Amino acid sequence: MGAFKEPHGGELRNLYLSERKADIEKQRAGDCASWDLTSRQLCDLDLLMNGAFSPLEGFLARDDYERVCDEMRLVSGVLWPIPVNLDVSEAFAAGIKEGETIALRDAEGVLIATLEVSDIWRPDLESEARRVYDTTDDTHPAVGHLMHRSGPVYLGGRVRGVEPPTYYDFKLLRDTPSELRGRFRKLGWRRIVAFQTRNPLHRAHQKLTFRAAQEAEANLLIHPVIGMTKPGDVDHFTRVRCYEHVLEQYPDQTTQLSLLNLAMRMGGPREALWHAIVRKNYGCTHFIVGRDHAGPGNGKDGEPFYGPYDAQELFRQHEEELDITMVPFRQMVYVENKAEYMPEDETEPSDKVLTLSGTEFRRRLREGLDIPDWFSYPKVVDELRKAHPPKHRQGFTVFFTGLSGSGKSTVANALMIKLLEDGSRPVTLLDGDVVRKHLSSELTFSKEHRDLNIERIGFVASEITRNGGIAICAPIAPYAATRRRVRGMIKPAGGFIEVYVSTALEVCEARDRKGLYAKARAGALKGFTGIDDPYEEPANAEVVIDTSDLSPDLAAHRILITLERLGYIK
C-alpha cells in the first residue's frame, strides 16, 4: 500500500496490492471468514481502494469514527465529515476477532479485498444519526438506512485491494482519480471546476455550469453520482444517456464527463464537504456547491432538514483547509423577453421570468404532456419519456395487508379477475399462503422470517412492476417497518398502492375456517397475529376497506376507482 503525489489534487492512497501480492492474498483469503458486501458497502470499498476517499486506508476504526461523528475529523486531525464503516450482522461479528483478516466479496462471491480487522464495536446508531445528520427522523435517507437497514455491529481496519469491482456499463466513463488526473494533465487543464449531480441535466444546468466555468476561468468536469442516491431518483442508465446528449451543448475541448460510483447519504452540509474532498482527490481545483446541496428534502414535520445555504456556509468555514475553491450555485431562470437564461439576481423587474418546477416537470412526464423547449433539450426529454412512461403504461403493485380472515385473498382474487378482464397488462397474484408454500416453505413464523417472507414478496412484485406488469400481493404483513421497506423496493419501479383491509378482529375470528384463532386463544399456536403478536395498522394506506359490510365485488370496484383516479388504468 503506497502513496504518491500528482500535480492535480493532493496525495492519493493506493490500496490495491500488486498482482503478485494479490494472488497470495487470494490464496490466504480462502481460509478467512467472508462477508458479502451490500450495494452501498461495495460503492464505499470501490472509492476506498481507488483513492477517491484518500486519506482513508480502510473502514474507520472506532476512535476515528467517534471523532468524525463529533468533530468531522479523523484522530490525525484531518478533515473528514462522513463516517465510512463496514456494518455487519451480529452473527457474523460473533465469529471473528480483532486482529483477524476477513474476505470482502461482491454479490457473486468474487473476492474484492481483505480487511484486517482492528476494531469491532456496537455503535449507537441513533446517536450517529443525531451527530452526523442532525436528526433522528427516519424519513432522512441516511437515518432510515441506519435505523432499518444497517447491521448492528461495525468493523474497522485496513483494506487490501485484490480486484476492482466489475461493472459492465459505461466503462469508458468510469475513471479512477489517478486516471482522471492523468487525463487533465494530458489535456493541459490546470483549473477544473466540478459539478456534482444525481439528476438529469436541463438547459438551466447547462447554462449554470458553463457560466461557472467561465467565471472561474476553468475547464468543466460533469461528475454525476451513479452509486446509491435518493430513493425515487432517475436510474443512472437513463441519466448517463441524458448527460451524453447535454455534453453536445458545450464547446469542444472544454468539458469532460466522468461517473462517480459514490453511495450518497444526502447529508446536506457535511456531505458538501465530503463531495469536495472527493473531487479534490480527482484533481479538481473548484467545486460548485448548490442551493440545499445534497439535501434530502423535508422531514415528517414538513420542514426541510437543512437550510438552503447551510452547505455553502459550512464550506466557507473550511475552504482554506479543503484547498478547493467553492463556486456558489447561482439560480438560473429563463427570461422570455430576452430569450435567454440569466442568474436570478441579474433580472430586472420588467423581465418576464418563466419557471417550471421539478414537480410540474415530472407531472408532465407522467401524463405525457408537452415540455417547453426553453426548459430542456428534445433528446433529454425523449430519454426521460422512455424511462417514465405515462402512469397508464407503467407497472404497479397493489399490496393488501390485514389480519388473517379479513378478506384480503378474496378481494385480491376479485381484483385480479377485473384487471384481467381489462387486459391492459399481465397480472400476477402473490397470495400469502401460496407464496409460503412455493417460495418460503422453509421459513418459520418468527418475526425475522415473517419479515423475510414479505421482503421476498416485495422483490418479486418489484420485478413484475419494473417490467410493466401488475402484481397483487395479499400477505398479512403485520409490521409497518417491513411494509415501508417493500414500498421502497417497488416505488422506483412503478406504482405502489397499499390496501388496508381493516376488518375487525372479532369478524375475522368468526370467519376462521381453519380454527387458527381458536388454537391461538388456547395457547396451542404461538405468535399469532392479532392474538399474541401485534398487527401495526397502516397510517397512510391509499385504500382502506372493511369487508364486514362490503362485498368482495364492491371492495374490488373501490380499488379500481382508486387506480383510475391515480392514473394507472383508464
SVG drawing of the C-alpha trace seen along z (x, -y; Angstrom):
<svg xmlns="http://www.w3.org/2000/svg" viewBox="-73 -47 78 74">
<polyline fill="none" stroke="black" stroke-width="0.4" points="0.0,0.0 1.7,-3.2 1.1,-6.9 2.1,-9.2 1.9,-12.8 0.2,-14.2 0.3,-17.8 -3.5,-17.9 -5.0,-17.5 -3.3,-16.1 -1.8,-12.8 -3.7,-9.6 -3.9,-6.4 -3.4,-3.3 -5.0,-0.4 -4.6,2.1 -2.0,4.9 0.5,5.7 -0.6,8.6 1.8,11.0 0.7,9.9 -3.0,10.1 -2.5,13.7 -1.0,14.5 -3.9,12.7 -6.5,14.7 -5.0,17.9 -4.9,16.7 -8.5,15.4 -9.7,18.9 -9.3,19.7 -10.8,16.4 -14.4,15.6 -16.2,14.0 -18.6,11.0 -20.8,10.4 -20.9,6.7 -24.1,4.7 -24.5,2.3 -23.6,-0.6 -20.6,1.1 -19.3,2.1 -19.5,-1.6 -17.6,-2.7 -15.0,0.0 -14.5,-0.9 -13.8,-4.5 -11.5,-3.5 -9.4,-1.3 -9.1,-3.7 -8.1,-6.6 -11.2,-8.7 -11.6,-8.5 -8.0,-9.5 -6.5,-9.8 -8.6,-6.8 -6.8,-3.5 -9.7,-1.4 -13.0,-1.5 -12.9,-3.8 -11.6,-2.5 -13.7,-3.3 -11.6,-6.3 -11.7,-7.8 -15.5,-7.1 -16.3,-8.8 -14.2,-11.9 -15.7,-12.1 -19.2,-12.0 -18.4,-14.7 -15.9,-16.9 -15.7,-16.0 -12.1,-15.0 -10.0,-11.9 -7.9,-11.2 -5.0,-12.6 -6.8,-15.9 -7.5,-15.7 -10.9,-16.9 -13.3,-14.1 -17.1,-14.7 -18.9,-11.4 -18.4,-8.0 -17.4,-5.2 -17.7,-1.9 -18.4,1.7 -21.6,2.7 -22.3,6.4 -24.7,8.8 -24.3,9.9 -24.0,13.5 -21.0,12.6 -19.3,10.4 -19.6,13.2 -17.4,15.4 -14.4,13.1 -11.9,11.3 -9.9,8.1 -6.6,8.7 -8.2,11.3 -8.4,10.8 -11.7,11.3 -12.6,11.6 -14.8,9.0 -16.8,10.4 -19.3,9.0 -22.8,10.4 -21.4,13.2 -18.8,14.2 -15.8,12.6 -13.1,11.6 -12.7,7.8 -10.5,7.1 -9.5,8.2 -9.9,6.3 -7.5,6.6 -10.0,6.0 -8.7,3.6 -11.9,2.7 -15.3,4.4 -18.0,2.5 -21.7,1.9 -22.4,-1.7 -25.3,-3.8 -27.0,-4.3 -29.4,-6.9 -26.6,-8.9 -24.7,-8.6 -27.8,-9.9 -28.2,-12.9 -24.5,-13.8 -23.8,-13.4 -27.2,-14.2 -28.6,-16.4 -31.8,-14.4 -33.3,-11.0 -36.2,-11.4 -36.0,-8.2 -37.5,-9.8 -34.0,-11.2 -32.4,-8.5 -29.2,-8.1 -31.1,-7.9 -33.6,-5.4 -30.7,-3.3 -29.1,-3.4 -32.3,-2.6 -33.8,0.0 -31.1,1.5 -27.7,1.1 -26.0,4.0 -25.8,3.5 -22.0,4.1 -19.2,2.0 -15.8,3.3 -12.9,1.0 -9.5,1.7 -7.1,1.5 -8.2,2.7 -6.0,4.6 -7.5,4.3 -7.4,7.5 -9.6,6.9 -11.6,3.9 -15.4,4.4 -16.7,5.5 -19.0,3.1 -20.3,3.7 -21.9,0.4 -20.3,-2.9 -16.8,-1.5 -15.1,-4.4 -16.8,-6.9 -15.7,-5.2 -12.4,-6.8 -10.3,-6.4 -8.7,-9.5 -5.3,-8.8 -6.8,-8.2 -8.7,-11.4 -5.7,-13.4 -3.7,-11.9 -6.3,-13.0 -6.3,-16.5 -2.5,-16.6 -2.5,-15.3 -5.1,-17.9 -3.1,-20.6 -6.0,-21.5 -4.8,-23.3 -8.1,-24.7 -11.0,-22.3 -14.5,-23.1 -16.5,-20.0 -20.3,-19.8 -22.0,-17.3 -25.4,-16.0 -27.7,-13.0 -30.4,-14.3 -30.7,-14.7 -29.4,-18.0 -31.6,-20.5 -30.9,-23.9 -30.6,-25.8 -27.9,-23.4 -26.0,-23.7 -26.1,-27.5 -25.2,-27.4 -22.2,-25.1 -20.9,-26.8 -21.1,-30.2 -19.4,-28.8 -16.5,-27.5 -16.2,-30.8 -16.1,-32.8 -13.6,-30.5 -11.5,-30.6 -11.5,-26.8 -12.5,-23.7 -15.6,-21.8 -15.9,-18.3 -19.5,-17.0 -19.1,-14.4 -22.5,-12.7 -23.1,-10.2 -24.1,-6.8 -24.0,-4.8 -26.8,-4.9 -28.7,-8.2 -32.1,-9.2 -35.0,-6.7 -37.1,-7.6 -34.3,-9.3 -34.0,-8.6 -31.9,-5.5 -28.3,-6.1 -28.6,-4.4 -31.2,-7.0 -29.3,-9.8 -26.0,-9.0 -27.6,-8.9 -29.1,-12.4 -25.6,-13.6 -24.1,-12.5 -26.8,-14.4 -26.2,-17.6 -22.4,-17.3 -23.1,-18.2 -24.1,-21.7 -20.7,-22.7 -17.9,-24.0 -15.4,-21.3 -12.5,-20.5 -13.9,-22.4 -15.8,-19.8 -15.4,-16.2 -18.0,-13.7 -16.9,-11.1 -19.0,-8.9 -18.6,-8.7 -19.6,-5.4 -20.5,-7.1 -23.2,-6.0 -24.7,-9.3 -26.0,-9.8 -28.0,-13.0 -26.2,-14.5 -26.5,-18.2 -23.7,-20.5 -21.4,-17.7 -21.9,-15.9 -20.9,-19.0 -17.5,-18.9 -17.3,-15.2 -18.0,-15.8 -15.4,-18.5 -12.7,-16.2 -13.5,-13.5 -13.4,-16.0 -10.0,-17.3 -8.8,-13.7 -9.9,-13.5 -7.8,-16.6 -10.3,-19.4 -9.5,-22.9 -13.0,-24.3 -16.4,-22.8 -19.9,-24.0 -21.9,-24.0 -25.6,-24.1 -28.6,-25.5 -29.5,-22.9 -26.6,-20.8 -27.2,-17.1 -30.4,-17.9 -32.9,-15.1 -36.0,-17.3 -38.5,-17.6 -38.9,-15.6 -42.0,-14.3 -42.8,-17.7 -42.9,-19.1 -39.8,-21.2 -36.5,-20.9 -33.7,-19.0 -31.2,-21.7 -31.3,-25.4 -30.9,-26.3 -27.4,-27.8 -26.1,-25.8 -23.8,-23.8 -22.3,-26.9 -21.8,-28.4 -20.1,-25.3 -17.9,-25.1 -16.7,-28.7 -15.6,-27.9 -13.3,-25.1 -12.5,-26.3 -8.8,-27.1 -8.2,-23.8 -10.0,-21.9 -7.8,-23.6 -10.5,-23.6 -12.4,-26.7 -16.2,-26.9 -18.2,-28.2 -21.6,-29.0 -24.6,-27.9 -26.5,-30.8 -30.2,-30.2 -30.7,-30.4 -34.0,-31.5 -35.4,-31.8 -36.2,-35.3 -38.8,-35.1 -38.4,-38.7 -34.7,-38.2 -34.9,-34.6 -32.1,-33.5 -31.2,-32.1 -29.8,-34.5 -28.9,-34.4 -32.0,-35.3 -30.3,-38.1 -29.5,-39.8 -33.0,-40.0 -35.0,-43.3 -38.5,-43.9 -39.8,-44.3 -38.5,-40.9 -40.9,-38.1 -39.4,-35.1 -40.7,-31.6 -40.4,-28.7 -41.2,-25.0 -40.8,-23.3 -39.4,-19.8 -42.8,-18.6 -44.6,-20.1 -42.0,-18.7 -42.4,-15.2 -46.2,-15.6 -46.0,-16.4 -43.8,-13.5 -46.2,-11.1 -49.2,-12.4 -47.5,-12.7 -47.9,-16.5 -45.6,-18.9 -42.3,-20.0 -41.4,-23.6 -38.3,-23.8 -36.8,-26.5 -36.8,-24.1 -34.9,-21.2 -33.4,-19.6 -35.5,-17.3 -33.1,-14.4 -33.1,-14.6 -36.9,-14.7 -37.1,-11.7 -34.8,-9.7 -36.9,-10.6 -40.1,-9.8 -38.8,-6.3 -37.8,-5.8 -41.0,-7.4 -44.0,-6.5 -47.4,-7.8 -48.9,-6.1 -51.4,-4.1 -48.5,-2.4 -46.4,-1.8 -46.4,1.4 -47.8,1.2 -48.3,3.2 -51.5,3.5 -50.3,4.5 -53.1,5.9 -52.4,6.0 -54.7,7.1 -55.5,9.8 -56.0,13.4 -59.6,13.8 -60.0,10.1 -60.9,10.9 -57.6,10.0 -57.3,13.0 -61.0,12.9 -60.8,9.3 -57.4,9.8 -58.9,12.5 -61.8,10.4 -59.5,7.5 -57.3,9.8 -60.2,11.0 -61.4,7.4 -57.9,6.4 -57.5,9.5 -60.8,8.5 -59.4,5.1 -56.4,6.8 -54.1,3.8 -51.2,5.6 -50.3,9.1 -51.5,9.7 -49.8,11.8 -51.4,12.7 -48.9,13.3 -51.2,14.6 -49.7,15.0 -50.4,18.7 -49.4,19.6 -46.1,17.8 -45.5,19.5 -45.9,22.9 -43.9,22.3 -41.4,19.5 -40.9,19.6 -41.6,23.1 -38.5,23.4 -39.4,20.3 -40.9,20.3 -43.3,17.8 -40.7,15.9 -40.6,12.1 -37.3,12.4 -38.8,15.0 -42.0,13.1 -40.1,10.1 -38.0,12.2 -41.2,13.7 -42.7,10.2 -39.4,8.9 -39.4,11.9 -42.9,11.0 -41.8,7.4 -38.8,8.4 -40.9,10.5 -43.5,7.7 -40.9,5.1 -39.6,7.2 -43.2,7.6 -43.8,3.9 -40.4,2.9 -41.4,4.9 -44.7,3.2 -46.9,5.8 -49.4,5.7 -48.5,7.5 -51.3,8.1 -49.9,9.1 -52.1,10.4 -50.0,11.3 -50.8,10.4 -47.7,8.1 -48.2,7.0 -45.2,4.8 -45.1,1.2 -41.3,1.1 -41.4,4.1 -44.2,2.7 -42.3,-0.5 -39.2,1.4 -41.4,3.1 -42.8,-0.2 -39.3,-1.5 -38.4,1.5 -41.3,1.1 -41.8,-2.7 -38.7,-3.2 -40.1,-0.6 -43.6,-1.9 -46.8,-2.4 -47.4,-1.2 -51.0,-1.1 -51.4,0.1 -54.8,1.6 -55.6,1.9 -58.3,4.5 -59.5,3.1 -62.0,5.8 -62.4,6.1 -60.7,8.9 -64.0,10.4 -65.3,10.7 -62.0,12.4 -62.3,14.9 -65.9,15.7 -64.8,16.5 -61.9,18.7 -62.4,21.9 -59.0,23.4 -59.5,22.9 -56.3,20.9 -57.7,18.2 -59.1,20.8 -55.7,22.6 -54.0,19.2 -56.5,18.4 -55.9,21.8 -52.1,21.2 -51.6,24.1 -50.4,21.6 -47.8,19.1 -47.0,15.7 -50.3,15.5 -51.0,12.0 -53.8,10.2 -53.7,12.5 -50.2,12.7 -48.3,10.9 -49.2,7.3 -50.6,6.0 -49.5,2.5 -52.2,0.7 -51.1,-1.3 -51.3,-5.1 -51.3,-6.2 -52.8,-3.4 -54.1,-4.5 -57.2,-2.5 -59.0,-1.3 -61.8,1.3 -63.8,3.2 -65.2,6.4 -67.6,6.9 -70.1,4.6 -68.7,4.6 -68.9,7.4 -65.7,8.6 -67.1,7.2 -67.7,3.7 -64.4,3.8 -62.5,4.6 -64.5,1.9 -63.5,-0.7 -59.8,0.2 -60.4,-0.1 -61.8,-3.5 -58.7,-4.5 -56.4,-3.1 -58.4,-5.2 -58.1,-8.3 -54.3,-7.8 -54.0,-7.4 -52.8,-3.7 -55.8,-2.5 -58.1,-4.2"/>
</svg>
